[in-house]
Amino acid sequence: MEPKDILSILALVISLNSAFLAWRAERRAKEADRRAVESVRPFVTTGVHLLPNDMSVSLSNDGVGLAILTQVALRRNDGNPTTSLANLVPSSTDCRVEQAIDFVQSEYYLRPGDTLPLARAAAANAKKPDAALKHWEESLRGIALEVTYRDIVGNPFTYKRTFLENA
């Protein structure tokens, strides 16, 4: 075998090795990108507060990434969906809804750790907080919430909950 043949074979081996190393590096980079995207996933959840001094329902992002809410729908049983909890929880002589958000925009942004109050109620008569709390609890029972949202790279997610389902 001539020296130029040996050099040609050596060059071929080096080229194949370089191609293999480049392929492996690209595969690892894609895997790292996938893990990085998963590590900034938002996690939307709700809080239902049933205390005489805190009758409220809130929506929060307990994940580490931005949640872009694209749809919030609430309904009771098989009724038509609505965009506000106030439409499903009426005020009464015992309890009045003081604050409620009506989701009318196409997008809402919920940063990691943010909490958004969906509705807040208070006793209509300060001397009857137990009656107000009972009304609030019964009014929330069975209301279904569905939130459609996405993360910053566009991955879609859905959060569903029925309030006081097993209470």
PyMOL commands that set and color helices and strands:
alter all, ss='L'
color gray80, all
select helices_A, chain A and resi 3-38+85-87+129-140
alter helices_A, ss='H'
color red, helices_A
select strands_A, chain A and resi 44-51+54-61+67-76+95-100+108-110+115-123+143-150+156-162
alter strands_A, ss='S'
color yellow, strands_A
deselect
rebuild
show_as cartoon
